Amino acid sequence: MELQSNLKTTPSLSLGRFHISDYSFLLPNPLKELPDYYRPIEIANKLPQLLESHQLRGQVNNMSLLNCQFLKSFRAQCLAHLVLSFITVGYVWQEGETQPKEVLPRNLALPLVKVSSILIFLDLVLTNWTTKNPERPLDIRNLDTIVLFLGENLCGFILVTVLVEKVAVAGIKAVNAILQPSQDSLLQTLQLRLSIQDITRTLGQMHDYVASDIFYAVIRIFLSGWKDNPEMPVRLIYERVSKEPLKYSGGSAAQSTVLHAFDEFLGIHYSKESGKMNRDGFTN
């Protein structure tokens, strides 16, 4: 008996075209070092210490103005995006919610807008991971971040999210296969279900590596952005970029392409209210 399906046949998609690999939407083997010309922004490697000693703003103010012309490759641009956006949120929130900076100096603002505008999920997770030993399995004990602005709780948040993206790859491939109706469609549907279960199980590790009070009281602040944020009512001026303050929502795991891909395929829609970004830049 032939399998009956109401699905319309969809042209086969090349997952590589959308930067999807065996690592899902994670960037495989992200670059960890920039050319020597960009050595001044290596202060990103000392962000936790500079923030704890309240010296980051002074370091940034003395930093030379860099040109992005030497960022030739996609990976180099991703790393610059990561480094500059991490330095930016550190600069703005060094003194916490009570004393945010309202002007981003030109030596940081100008190169930043060439590759980005603010820290987002792409920087926080998708390009911010590496393996300690490439020969070992990809589990949290064999993972590390490339850049951090805080300690082990932020590291745990990033790396658990990296694992969520990794286990989702089977589901993404299943979706692509289901869109080509065949006798294997039922099997692929089961694979999608198993992938979602793996995502849920992996996400549960967040409780083991991230303290909720530290996430709310510390990490959340650095991810909050400067849009609809009562702690930054005048937004942020990017010096020599715009005379008017700019507003951007911060990074959030809700920006994961995996989640949106599954929602779209499964026909899950949200109300306008549930889709609004709250004051912290996270989806309600």
Salt bridges, closest charged atoms under 4 A:
ASP22 OD1 - LYS173 NZ 2.68
ASP36 OD1 - ARG39 NH2 2.85
GLU95 OE2 - HIS54 ND1 2.98
GLU97 OE2 - ARG220 NH1 3.45
GLU97 OE2 - ARG279 NH2 3.14
ASP123 OD1 - HIS81 NE2 3.02
ASP139 OD2 - ARG141 NH2 3.43
ASP198 OD1 - ARG201 NH2 2.35
GLU231 OE2 - ARG279 NH2 3.75
GLU273 OE2 - LYS276 NZ 3.17
ASP280 OD1 - ARG220 NH1 2.95
ASP280 OD1 - ARG279 NE 3.52
